[in-house]
Amino acid sequence: MEPITLTVSSVGQITLPRKVRKMLGLEKGSKLDVEISEDKKTITLKRQKTFEEVMAKLDEIDKKYPSPTPDPRSKDMTASEMALEGIKDIEGDTWV
């Protein structure tokens, strides 16, 4: 792809041409991350993933690695009760 020239405005803004926005899937409100090279001569713009993209990825992971089915014999416990059970497992039934 041939280079695309952008011009910096008097207030420091640049406008991405429509074909660039389309190629990157950018819409109004899209977020871009800027990476600056160590020599400070090159910047890289990366489109941030949308909420929907992140959720789709989580759904994909959940399908690949589903959560285990809870043991029907287990009882509902509060966070405090779970913490106490964890302490008992670590130290036995002796309180220190």
MOPAC internal coordinates of N, CA, C and O (Angstrom, degrees):
PM7 1SCF
backbone

  N    0.0000 0     0.00 0     0.00 0    0    0    0
  C    1.4431 1     0.00 0     0.00 0    1    0    0
  C    1.5193 1   109.56 1     0.00 0    2    1    0
  O    1.2310 1   120.73 1   -42.65 1    3    2    1
  N    1.2883 1   116.21 1   137.35 1    3    2    1
  C    1.4667 1   120.06 1  -179.74 1    5    3    2
  C    1.5248 1   110.27 1   -74.42 1    6    5    3
  O    1.2310 1   120.26 1   -30.06 1    7    6    5
  N    1.3328 1   117.10 1   149.94 1    7    6    5
  C    1.4660 1   120.15 1  -179.46 1    9    7    6
  C    1.5309 1   111.24 1   -61.75 1   10    9    7
  O    1.2310 1   121.24 1   -31.10 1   11   10    9
  N    1.3152 1   115.24 1   148.90 1   11   10    9
  C    1.4581 1   122.17 1   177.42 1   13   11   10
  C    1.5231 1   106.77 1  -114.08 1   14   13   11
  O    1.2310 1   120.40 1   -52.37 1   15   14   13
  N    1.3121 1   116.84 1   127.63 1   15   14   13
  C    1.4588 1   121.20 1  -178.60 1   17   15   14
  C    1.5236 1   109.73 1   -92.62 1   18   17   15
  O    1.2310 1   121.18 1   -49.30 1   19   18   17
  N    1.3130 1   115.34 1   130.70 1   19   18   17
  C    1.4616 1   122.14 1   176.50 1   21   19   18
  C    1.5147 1   107.87 1  -115.38 1   22   21   19
  O    1.2310 1   120.55 1   -31.67 1   23   22   21
  N    1.3140 1   116.55 1   148.33 1   23   22   21
  C    1.4566 1   121.52 1   179.47 1   25   23   22
  C    1.5196 1   109.06 1  -113.42 1   26   25   23
  O    1.2310 1   120.71 1   -45.08 1   27   26   25
  N    1.3309 1   116.25 1   134.92 1   27   26   25
  C    1.4548 1   121.59 1   178.29 1   29   27   26
  C    1.5299 1   107.82 1   -86.86 1   30   29   27
  O    1.2310 1   120.96 1   -51.87 1   31   30   29
  N    1.3427 1   115.76 1   128.13 1   31   30   29
  C    1.4712 1   120.23 1  -179.11 1   33   31   30
  C    1.5270 1   110.85 1   -76.82 1   34   33   31
  O    1.2310 1   120.76 1    -3.53 1   35   34   33
  N    1.3129 1   116.16 1   176.47 1   35   34   33
  C    1.4701 1   121.08 1  -179.09 1   37   35   34
  C    1.5314 1   112.23 1   -65.13 1   38   37   35
  O    1.2310 1   120.23 1   159.52 1   39   38   37
  N    1.3323 1   117.17 1   -20.48 1   39   38   37
  C    1.4718 1   120.30 1   177.95 1   41   39   38
  C    1.5263 1   111.85 1  -103.81 1   42   41   39
  O    1.2310 1   120.32 1  -165.86 1   43   42   41
  N    1.3323 1   117.00 1    14.14 1   43   42   41
  C    1.4618 1   121.20 1   174.23 1   45   43   42
  C    1.5124 1   115.36 1    84.71 1   46   45   43
  O    1.2310 1   119.63 1  -166.50 1   47   46   45
  N    1.3194 1   118.32 1    13.50 1   47   46   45
  C    1.4575 1   121.08 1  -179.13 1   49   47   46
  C    1.5222 1   110.81 1   -94.30 1   50   49   47
  O    1.2310 1   121.52 1   -27.94 1   51   50   49
  N    1.3315 1   114.70 1   152.06 1   51   50   49
  C    1.4620 1   121.05 1   171.21 1   53   51   50
  C    1.5221 1   107.44 1  -124.29 1   54   53   51
  O    1.2310 1   120.64 1   -27.00 1   55   54   53
  N    1.2957 1   116.38 1   153.00 1   55   54   53
  C    1.4602 1   121.08 1   176.43 1   57   55   54
  C    1.5162 1   107.65 1  -113.69 1   58   57   55
  O    1.2310 1   120.81 1   -52.57 1   59   58   57
  N    1.3359 1   116.06 1   127.43 1   59   58   57
  C    1.4580 1   120.24 1   175.94 1   61   59   58
  C    1.5195 1   107.90 1   -85.51 1   62   61   59
  O    1.2310 1   119.98 1   -53.40 1   63   62   61
  N    1.3239 1   117.65 1   126.60 1   63   62   61
  C    1.4534 1   120.05 1   179.25 1   65   63   62
  C    1.5264 1   111.57 1   -58.80 1   66   65   63
  O    1.2310 1   120.90 1   -25.99 1   67   66   65
  N    1.3226 1   115.89 1   154.01 1   67   66   65
  C    1.4636 1   122.52 1  -177.35 1   69   67   66
  C    1.5306 1   111.40 1   -53.16 1   70   69   67
  O    1.2310 1   119.85 1   137.44 1   71   70   69
  N    1.3490 1   117.89 1   -42.56 1   71   70   69
  C    1.4709 1   118.94 1  -177.72 1   73   71   70
  C    1.5258 1   111.56 1   -64.87 1   74   73   71
  O    1.2310 1   119.89 1   147.35 1   75   74   73
  N    1.3279 1   117.82 1   -32.65 1   75   74   73
  C    1.4737 1   120.95 1   176.79 1   77   75   74
  C    1.5249 1   109.60 1   -69.50 1   78   77   75
  O    1.2310 1   120.50 1   134.12 1   79   78   77
  N    1.3301 1   116.64 1   -45.88 1   79   78   77
  C    1.4719 1   120.21 1   179.00 1   81   79   78
  C    1.5173 1   110.66 1   -60.12 1   82   81   79
  O    1.2310 1   120.57 1   139.79 1   83   82   81
  N    1.3258 1   116.52 1   -40.21 1   83   82   81
  C    1.4622 1   120.54 1   179.99 1   85   83   82
  C    1.5299 1   110.83 1   -66.82 1   86   85   83
  O    1.2310 1   120.60 1   136.20 1   87   86   85
  N    1.3309 1   116.46 1   -43.80 1   87   86   85
  C    1.4700 1   120.55 1  -179.67 1   89   87   86
  C    1.5295 1   111.19 1   -61.05 1   90   89   87
  O    1.2310 1   120.35 1   143.36 1   91   90   89
  N    1.3302 1   116.94 1   -36.64 1   91   90   89
  C    1.4674 1   121.70 1  -177.64 1   93   91   90
  C    1.5247 1   112.66 1   -90.30 1   94   93   91
  O    1.2310 1   120.27 1   174.43 1   95   94   93
  N    1.3176 1   117.09 1    -5.57 1   95   94   93
  C    1.4618 1   120.09 1  -178.77 1   97   95   94
  C    1.5221 1   112.25 1    70.01 1   98   97   95
  O    1.2310 1   120.42 1  -145.83 1   99   98   97
  N    1.3262 1   116.81 1    34.17 1   99   98   97
  C    1.4596 1   121.18 1  -178.10 1  101   99   98
  C    1.5194 1   110.50 1   -87.97 1  102  101   99
  O    1.2310 1   121.37 1   -41.97 1  103  102  101
  N    1.3172 1   114.98 1   138.03 1  103  102  101
  C    1.4554 1   122.41 1   175.33 1  105  103  102
  C    1.5187 1   107.93 1  -128.53 1  106  105  103
  O    1.2310 1   120.37 1    -6.34 1  107  106  105
  N    1.3081 1   116.91 1   173.66 1  107  106  105
  C    1.4586 1   120.69 1   176.72 1  109  107  106
  C    1.5284 1   108.83 1   -55.28 1  110  109  107
  O    1.2310 1   120.73 1   -50.55 1  111  110  109
  N    1.3287 1   116.21 1   129.45 1  111  110  109
  C    1.4627 1   120.82 1   179.47 1  113  111  110
  C    1.5222 1   114.05 1    90.63 1  114  113  111
  O    1.2310 1   119.75 1   173.66 1  115  114  113
  N    1.3380 1   118.09 1    -6.34 1  115  114  113
  C    1.4686 1   120.01 1   177.43 1  117  115  114
  C    1.5150 1   109.37 1   -60.99 1  118  117  115
  O    1.2310 1   120.71 1   -31.72 1  119  118  117
  N    1.3199 1   116.26 1   148.28 1  119  118  117
  C    1.4636 1   122.18 1  -179.62 1  121  119  118
  C    1.5259 1   109.69 1  -107.76 1  122  121  119
  O    1.2310 1   120.95 1   -39.23 1  123  122  121
  N    1.3283 1   115.78 1   140.77 1  123  122  121
  C    1.4559 1   122.50 1   176.77 1  125  123  122
  C    1.5217 1   108.82 1  -122.11 1  126  125  123
  O    1.2310 1   120.64 1   -40.94 1  127  126  125
  N    1.3247 1   116.39 1   139.06 1  127  126  125
  C    1.4574 1   121.68 1   171.47 1  129  127  126
  C    1.5213 1   107.17 1   -95.22 1  130  129  127
  O    1.2310 1   120.41 1   -39.77 1  131  130  129
  N    1.3172 1   116.83 1   140.23 1  131  130  129
  C    1.4576 1   122.11 1   178.99 1  133  131  130
  C    1.5166 1   108.41 1  -111.59 1  134  133  131
  O    1.2310 1   120.68 1   -53.86 1  135  134  133
  N    1.3311 1   116.30 1   126.14 1  135  134  133
  C    1.4671 1   121.40 1   173.83 1  137  135  134
  C    1.5195 1   107.37 1  -112.68 1  138  137  135
  O    1.2310 1   120.63 1   -48.31 1  139  138  137
  N    1.3269 1   116.41 1   131.69 1  139  138  137
  C    1.4648 1   121.67 1  -179.11 1  141  139  138
  C    1.5205 1   107.99 1  -110.04 1  142  141  139
  O    1.2310 1   120.74 1   -49.21 1  143  142  141
  N    1.3253 1   116.19 1   130.79 1  143  142  141
  C    1.4646 1   120.74 1  -178.76 1  145  143  142
  C    1.5262 1   109.79 1   -66.13 1  146  145  143
  O    1.2310 1   121.22 1   -19.70 1  147  146  145
  N    1.3291 1   115.27 1   160.30 1  147  146  145
  C    1.4676 1   119.85 1  -178.08 1  149  147  146
  C    1.5197 1   112.10 1   -61.20 1  150  149  147
  O    1.2310 1   120.42 1   144.10 1  151  150  149
  N    1.3419 1   116.80 1   -35.90 1  151  150  149
  C    1.4647 1   119.35 1   179.88 1  153  151  150
  C    1.5298 1   112.31 1   -80.02 1  154  153  151
  O    1.2310 1   120.58 1   179.74 1  155  154  153
  N    1.3293 1   116.50 1    -0.26 1  155  154  153
  C    1.4672 1   124.42 1   177.74 1  157  155  154
  C    1.5326 1   112.49 1    57.92 1  158  157  155
  O    1.2310 1   121.12 1  -144.77 1  159  158  157
  N    1.3355 1   115.47 1    35.23 1  159  158  157
  C    1.4627 1   119.90 1   178.50 1  161  159  158
  C    1.5190 1   112.06 1  -116.58 1  162  161  159
  O    1.2310 1   120.20 1   171.47 1  163  162  161
  N    1.3398 1   117.22 1    -8.53 1  163  162  161
  C    1.4517 1   120.90 1  -177.09 1  165  163  162
  C    1.5220 1   109.39 1  -136.36 1  166  165  163
  O    1.2310 1   121.21 1   -42.08 1  167  166  165
  N    1.3292 1   115.29 1   137.92 1  167  166  165
  C    1.4647 1   119.29 1   171.54 1  169  167  166
  C    1.5237 1   108.05 1  -119.01 1  170  169  167
  O    1.2310 1   121.36 1   -30.27 1  171  170  169
  N    1.3134 1   115.01 1   149.73 1  171  170  169
  C    1.4571 1   121.79 1   175.66 1  173  171  170
  C    1.5187 1   107.13 1  -123.00 1  174  173  171
  O    1.2310 1   120.75 1   -51.00 1  175  174  173
  N    1.3317 1   116.17 1   129.00 1  175  174  173
  C    1.4565 1   121.25 1   176.68 1  177  175  174
  C    1.5119 1   108.48 1  -102.69 1  178  177  175
  O    1.2310 1   120.57 1   -48.52 1  179  178  177
  N    1.3284 1   116.51 1   131.48 1  179  178  177
  C    1.4625 1   121.08 1   177.92 1  181  179  178
  C    1.5235 1   108.44 1  -127.64 1  182  181  179
  O    1.2310 1   121.06 1   -48.65 1  183  182  181
  N    1.3135 1   115.58 1   131.35 1  183  182  181
  C    1.4581 1   120.91 1   178.36 1  185  183  182
  C    1.5178 1   109.22 1   -72.10 1  186  185  183
  O    1.2310 1   120.39 1   -49.45 1  187  186  185
  N    1.3297 1   116.86 1   130.55 1  187  186  185
  C    1.4553 1   120.15 1   174.54 1  189  187  186
  C    1.5188 1   108.62 1   -74.54 1  190  189  187
  O    1.2310 1   121.16 1   -32.77 1  191  190  189
  N    1.3168 1   115.39 1   147.23 1  191  190  189
  C    1.4567 1   119.58 1   177.38 1  193  191  190
  C    1.5181 1   109.80 1   -69.27 1  194  193  191
  O    1.2310 1   121.36 1   -35.43 1  195  194  193
  N    1.3166 1   115.00 1   144.57 1  195  194  193
  C    1.4556 1   119.85 1   176.92 1  197  195  194
  C    1.5244 1   109.19 1   -78.31 1  198  197  195
  O    1.2310 1   120.61 1   -15.33 1  199  198  197
  N    1.3125 1   116.44 1   164.67 1  199  198  197
  C    1.4520 1   121.98 1   176.82 1  201  199  198
  C    1.5273 1   110.26 1   -56.41 1  202  201  199
  O    1.2310 1   121.01 1   137.26 1  203  202  201
  N    1.3394 1   115.67 1   -42.74 1  203  202  201
  C    1.4643 1   120.68 1  -179.37 1  205  203  202
  C    1.5266 1   111.27 1   -62.57 1  206  205  203
  O    1.2310 1   120.10 1   140.08 1  207  206  205
  N    1.3267 1   117.42 1   -39.92 1  207  206  205
  C    1.4702 1   120.91 1   178.59 1  209  207  206
  C    1.5269 1   111.33 1   -65.30 1  210  209  207
  O    1.2310 1   120.88 1   139.10 1  211  210  209
  N    1.3165 1   115.92 1   -40.90 1  211  210  209
  C    1.4721 1   120.12 1   178.92 1  213  211  210
  C    1.5249 1   109.89 1   -64.72 1  214  213  211
  O    1.2310 1   120.60 1   135.16 1  215  214  213
  N    1.3436 1   116.45 1   -44.84 1  215  214  213
  C    1.4683 1   120.06 1  -179.63 1  217  215  214
  C    1.5240 1   110.94 1   -64.49 1  218  217  215
  O    1.2310 1   119.91 1   141.31 1  219  218  217
  N    1.3409 1   117.78 1   -38.69 1  219  218  217
  C    1.4642 1   120.80 1   178.31 1  221  219  218
  C    1.5195 1   110.05 1   -62.85 1  222  221  219
  O    1.2310 1   120.32 1   140.29 1  223  222  221
  N    1.3236 1   117.00 1   -39.71 1  223  222  221
  C    1.4667 1   121.06 1   178.70 1  225  223  222
  C    1.5291 1   110.11 1   -65.26 1  226  225  223
  O    1.2310 1   120.27 1   138.99 1  227  226  225
  N    1.3315 1   117.09 1   -41.01 1  227  226  225
  C    1.4672 1   120.01 1   178.02 1  229  227  226
  C    1.5282 1   110.89 1   -64.53 1  230  229  227
  O    1.2310 1   120.30 1   140.54 1  231  230  229
  N    1.3415 1   117.03 1   -39.46 1  231  230  229
  C    1.4691 1   120.58 1   176.87 1  233  231  230
  C    1.5291 1   110.23 1   -61.78 1  234  233  231
  O    1.2310 1   121.00 1   138.84 1  235  234  233
  N    1.3338 1   115.68 1   -41.16 1  235  234  233
  C    1.4723 1   121.16 1   179.23 1  237  235  234
  C    1.5316 1   110.29 1   -62.03 1  238  237  235
  O    1.2310 1   120.42 1   136.43 1  239  238  237
  N    1.3196 1   116.80 1   -43.57 1  239  238  237
  C    1.4697 1   121.39 1   179.02 1  241  239  238
  C    1.5231 1   110.18 1   -65.79 1  242  241  239
  O    1.2310 1   120.71 1   138.34 1  243  242  241
  N    1.3452 1   116.24 1   -41.66 1  243  242  241
  C    1.4617 1   120.69 1  -179.48 1  245  243  242
  C    1.5255 1   110.98 1   -62.89 1  246  245  243
  O    1.2310 1   120.19 1   144.03 1  247  246  245
  N    1.3291 1   117.24 1   -35.97 1  247  246  245
  C    1.4700 1   120.21 1   177.92 1  249  247  246
  C    1.5235 1   110.87 1   -69.54 1  250  249  247
  O    1.2310 1   121.15 1   143.25 1  251  250  249
  N    1.3351 1   115.40 1   -36.75 1  251  250  249
  C    1.4656 1   119.70 1  -179.16 1  253  251  250
  C    1.5283 1   110.97 1   -73.98 1  254  253  251
  O    1.2310 1   120.45 1   141.30 1  255  254  253
  N    1.3290 1   116.75 1   -38.70 1  255  254  253
  C    1.4620 1   122.10 1  -178.71 1  257  255  254
  C    1.5306 1   108.63 1  -126.43 1  258  257  255
  O    1.2310 1   119.71 1  -103.48 1  259  258  257
  N    1.3187 1   118.15 1    76.52 1  259  258  257
  C    1.4720 1   119.33 1  -176.62 1  261  259  258
  C    1.5283 1   111.92 1   -65.70 1  262  261  259
  O    1.2310 1   121.73 1   -28.20 1  263  262  261
  N    1.3083 1   114.29 1   151.80 1  263  262  261
  C    1.4695 1   120.42 1   177.26 1  265  263  262
  C    1.5194 1   108.95 1   -68.04 1  266  265  263
  O    1.2310 1   120.04 1   -36.45 1  267  266  265
  N    1.3234 1   117.54 1   143.55 1  267  266  265
  C    1.4639 1   119.18 1   179.17 1  269  267  266
  C    1.5261 1   111.14 1   -65.93 1  270  269  267
  O    1.2310 1   120.84 1   -29.58 1  271  270  269
  N    1.3045 1   115.99 1   150.42 1  271  270  269
  C    1.4600 1   121.28 1   177.17 1  273  271  270
  C    1.5205 1   108.34 1   -74.07 1  274  273  271
  O    1.2310 1   119.80 1   -49.14 1  275  274  273
  N    1.3325 1   117.99 1   130.86 1  275  274  273
  C    1.4694 1   119.19 1  -179.17 1  277  275  274
  C    1.5271 1   111.26 1   -63.46 1  278  277  275
  O    1.2310 1   120.94 1   -32.34 1  279  278  277
  N    1.3039 1   115.81 1   147.66 1  279  278  277
  C    1.4612 1   122.12 1   176.86 1  281  279  278
  C    1.5221 1   108.10 1   -69.51 1  282  281  279
  O    1.2310 1   119.75 1   -59.37 1  283  282  281
  N    1.3326 1   118.08 1   120.63 1  283  282  281
  C    1.4758 1   119.34 1  -177.74 1  285  283  282
  C    1.5219 1   112.92 1   -64.08 1  286  285  283
  O    1.2310 1   120.15 1   162.32 1  287  286  285
  N    1.3243 1   117.32 1   -17.68 1  287  286  285
  C    1.4733 1   120.09 1   179.30 1  289  287  286
  C    1.5254 1   111.94 1   -81.54 1  290  289  287
  O    1.2310 1   120.24 1   166.87 1  291  290  289
  N    1.3454 1   117.15 1   -13.13 1  291  290  289
  C    1.4654 1   119.10 1  -177.10 1  293  291  290
  C    1.5204 1   110.20 1   -74.93 1  294  293  291
  O    1.2310 1   121.06 1   -26.64 1  295  294  293
  N    1.3321 1   115.57 1   153.36 1  295  294  293
  C    1.4573 1   119.67 1  -179.83 1  297  295  294
  C    1.5273 1   108.88 1  -104.88 1  298  297  295
  O    1.2310 1   121.14 1   -23.67 1  299  298  297
  N    1.3207 1   115.42 1   156.33 1  299  298  297
  C    1.4566 1   120.30 1   175.40 1  301  299  298
  C    1.5148 1   108.18 1   -70.97 1  302  301  299
  O    1.2310 1   120.80 1   -46.17 1  303  302  301
  N    1.3548 1   116.07 1   133.83 1  303  302  301
  C    1.4539 1   120.30 1   178.94 1  305  303  302
  C    1.5145 1   109.22 1  -131.28 1  306  305  303
  O    1.2310 1   121.31 1   -30.06 1  307  306  305
  N    1.3161 1   115.10 1   149.94 1  307  306  305
  C    1.4599 1   120.35 1   174.39 1  309  307  306
  C    1.5246 1   107.95 1   -77.79 1  310  309  307
  O    1.2310 1   120.99 1   -12.66 1  311  310  309
  N    1.3284 1   115.72 1   167.34 1  311  310  309
  C    1.4651 1   120.21 1   178.20 1  313  311  310
  C    1.5287 1   110.66 1   -60.59 1  314  313  311
  O    1.2310 1   120.26 1   142.50 1  315  314  313
  N    1.3322 1   117.10 1   -37.50 1  315  314  313
  C    1.4721 1   120.88 1   179.03 1  317  315  314
  C    1.5239 1   110.88 1   -63.91 1  318  317  315
  O    1.2310 1   120.74 1   137.29 1  319  318  317
  N    1.3335 1   116.18 1   -42.71 1  319  318  317
  C    1.4650 1   119.93 1   178.88 1  321  319  318
  C    1.5300 1   110.83 1   -64.44 1  322  321  319
  O    1.2310 1   120.60 1   139.99 1  323  322  321
  N    1.3381 1   116.45 1   -40.01 1  323  322  321
  C    1.4713 1   119.23 1   178.27 1  325  323  322
  C    1.5183 1   110.68 1   -63.96 1  326  325  323
  O    1.2310 1   120.31 1   140.31 1  327  326  325
  N    1.3371 1   117.01 1   -39.69 1  327  326  325
  C    1.4648 1   120.75 1   178.91 1  329  327  326
  C    1.5243 1   110.44 1   -62.97 1  330  329  327
  O    1.2310 1   120.60 1   137.10 1  331  330  329
  N    1.3358 1   116.45 1   -42.90 1  331  330  329
  C    1.4623 1   119.96 1   178.85 1  333  331  330
  C    1.5234 1   111.26 1   -63.99 1  334  333  331
  O    1.2310 1   120.12 1   140.46 1  335  334  333
  N    1.3300 1   117.37 1   -39.54 1  335  334  333
  C    1.4700 1   120.96 1   177.37 1  337  335  334
  C    1.5234 1   109.93 1   -62.96 1  338  337  335
  O    1.2310 1   120.56 1   139.91 1  339  338  337
  N    1.3378 1   116.53 1   -40.09 1  339  338  337
  C    1.4662 1   120.27 1   179.02 1  341  339  338
  C    1.5045 1   111.88 1   -63.60 1  342  341  339
  O    1.2310 1   120.49 1   139.89 1  343  342  341
  N    1.3272 1   116.67 1   -40.11 1  343  342  341
  C    1.4673 1   120.55 1   178.18 1  345  343  342
  C    1.5220 1   109.85 1   -64.81 1  346  345  343
  O    1.2310 1   120.17 1   138.82 1  347  346  345
  N    1.3270 1   117.29 1   -41.18 1  347  346  345
  C    1.4613 1   120.70 1   178.97 1  349  347  346
  C    1.5257 1   110.31 1   -62.03 1  350  349  347
  O    1.2310 1   120.35 1   139.43 1  351  350  349
  N    1.3299 1   116.93 1   -40.57 1  351  350  349
  C    1.4656 1   120.17 1   179.07 1  353  351  350
  C    1.5232 1   111.26 1   -63.17 1  354  353  351
  O    1.2310 1   120.66 1   142.06 1  355  354  353
  N    1.3225 1   116.35 1   -37.94 1  355  354  353
  C    1.4587 1   120.18 1  -177.05 1  357  355  354
  C    1.5224 1   111.10 1   -76.00 1  358  357  355
  O    1.2310 1   119.96 1   135.18 1  359  358  357
  N    1.3196 1   117.68 1   -44.82 1  359  358  357
  C    1.4580 1   121.41 1  -172.11 1  361  359  358
  C    1.5178 1   113.14 1  -111.96 1  362  361  359
  O    1.2310 1   119.81 1  -169.26 1  363  362  361
  N    1.2889 1   117.96 1    10.74 1  363  362  361
  C    1.4511 1   119.63 1  -174.94 1  365  363  362
  C    1.5209 1   108.45 1    74.90 1  366  365  363
  O    1.2310 1   119.95 1    21.58 1  367  366  365
  N    1.2955 1   117.71 1  -158.42 1  367  366  365
  C    1.4617 1   120.99 1  -179.70 1  369  367  366
  C    1.5137 1   112.22 1   -93.14 1  370  369  367
  O    1.2310 1   119.95 1  -168.43 1  371  370  369
  N    1.3347 1   117.70 1    11.57 1  371  370  369
  C    1.4562 1   121.66 1  -178.78 1  373  371  370
  C    1.5207 1   109.96 1   -93.93 1  374  373  371
  O    1.2310 1   120.75 1   -53.41 1  375  374  373
  N    1.3122 1   116.17 1   126.59 1  375  374  373
  C    1.4542 1   119.87 1   178.15 1  377  375  374
  C    1.5185 1   108.93 1   -86.20 1  378  377  375
  O    1.2310 1   120.56 1   -44.14 1  379  378  377
  N    1.2952 1   116.53 1   135.86 1  379  378  377
  C    1.4656 1   121.32 1  -178.54 1  381  379  378
  C    1.4966 1   109.89 1  -102.63 1  382  381  379
  O    1.2310 1   120.10 1   180.00 1  383  382  381

